[in-house]
Amino acid sequence: MRIRLKIAERRLVRPRKAAKLKVVAVRIDPGIERRLRLLAETSGRKPSFFLQQLIEGGIGALEEAWLPPDRLAQVRAGEVPEPAAFRTAPDLFDEPEFER
């Protein structure tokens, strides 16, 4: 019984990997959401696992299609610039700019 207690104590002390991840909210089509839930229920995994897999597997193709060649070279070299540094349009959550 002591062995089980020690294992449980280690799990409580170990930091969770999910604590290091960022949360992103995305609106998706209801049909896609149902397919995602079915996949999750059938596999015993959470929908977020499959979303993470999709993002990790597809971000390279999106970068190739949407980033200018110089930015793509930076990303591939491991130099990912801050997104705000090259944003061309205001974001929904940007602070409004007032004239002074």
N, C-alpha and C positions, 0 to 999 in steps of 0.2 A: 504494500500500500504506500510506502514511502516513495517508491520509484515514481508512481503515478503523480503524487503530490509535487515532486520536484519538476516533472515535466510541465505540469500545469503552471507552476510558478515561473518557469522560463518563458512560457508563452505570454504571460502577463507583462513581463519585463521587456521582452523584445519589441522594438518599435515596429509599427505596421507599415508596410510598403505603401499602402493607400494614403497614408498621412502625407507623403511627399508629392502626391499627384495633384493636379489642378482640376477643378470642376468646370465643365463647359456645358451650357444649356443649348440644346438644338431642337428645333421643331422638325418633325418628320411626318410624312404621309401616314395615315392610320393603317393602310395596308402593309407598309414596311414595318410599322411598330408591331402589328400582329405576327408577322413573320419572325421578327426578332424575339418576341415573347415565346413563340412556339419553339424556336431553336433553343432558347434558354431553358424552357421547361423540359424539353426532351433530353437535353444534355446534362441537366443539373447544374449548369453554370448560370451566372447572372448576365442580364442583357449588357451591362457595362463591359464585361469581358469581351464580348463579341464586337462591340463598338470600338473598343481599344484595338482589337485585332484588325478591324477594317481600316482604322486610321493609320496604324503603323504600316500596314501592307500597301496602302494607297497614297500616302503623302508624297512619296517620291515622284509618282506619276503626275500628281497635281502640281508639284513644284516645277517639273519639267515643262508642263503646259502653261503655267501662269507666271512664273518668275522670269524676269529679264536675264539674259545669259550671265551678266556680271554678278547679280544676286545669287543665281544658282551656283556659280563657282564658289562664292563665299560660303553658302550653306554646305556644299560638299566638302569644303575645306574645314568644316567644323566651326566656322565663324558666323553664327546665326545672329544677325542684327536684331535689335528690338523692333517689334512690329510698328510701333508709333513712329519710328525714324523714317519710314517710307510710306506711311498711310497717305492716300491721295484724297480721301473724302472723310468728312467727320463721321465718327461712330455714334451710335445711339446713346452711349453712355459718356461721351465727351462733355466736358464743361463748356457751356456757351461762351463765346468770346464777345466781350462788350467793347465798344469803341470808347476810348478815353479822351 
